[in-house]
Amino acid sequence: MYCKHRIRILQGLADGIVSENTADVQKVVEWLAGTDVEEALRAVSTLEKEADRIKSALSAAKHALSRCFLD
């Protein structure tokens, strides 16, 4: 099950944690080293960056298309 809060902790991000154990986030990140979870998390991160790049390129292409209609 994908949970944004858990994923943020696995990425080493402590902001948004409401408990007092934010210092333990780094320990959790260390547990991931060499695991299939680390590999899957890296794949998700890579694809999210690619999706952002594609979304930006699509937006630019749509703006270019709309300018063509004005010619």
N, C-alpha and C positions, 0 to 999 in steps of 0.2 A: 504494500500500500504506500503510495507516494504522499508524503506529508511535507509541506514547505518548511515547517518548523524543524522537523528532524533533519531534513536535508541541509538547512542552514547550519545546524550544529555540526553535521558531518563535514561541512565545508570550513569549519573553524570560526563561524560567525556567532558571537555571543549576544549581539544586540537583539532585543526582543525576549530574552529569557527572563522570566519573572522570579525564578528561584534564586537562592543565595549561592549556588554552586557554579557560577559562570567560569570560574577558574578551571573546572574539570573539562571544559570544552576541548582544550588542547589534548588532554588524555584520550578523549574519544577519537580525535583526529589521528592520534598515533596508533590506535588500535586498527585503523583501516589499512595501514601500510601493507601492500602485497596481497590484499584480499580481492575477491571478486566484487565486493561492494565498492572498493576504491575504483576499480576498472569501470564499473557501471556508472558510477558518479561522474567520472571523467568523460565518459561517452555522452551522458546527458548534458553536461556543461558544454562540451564541444558542439553538440547539436543545437543547444539554445543559442549559442553565439552565431552559428550558421543561420538559424531561423531569424535572428535579429538583422543579420546582414541582408538576407533575402527580403525581409519585410521592408527594409530601407530602400533596396534596389527596386522593389515593386512599386513603392510609393513614388520614387523618382520617375519610373517609367509611366505611371499613370499621369503624373503632372506633365510629362513630355507629350503624352497623347492628348491631353486636354488643350495644350498649347497648339497642337496641330489642328484642332477643330477651329481655333480662332483665326487661322491663316486664310 
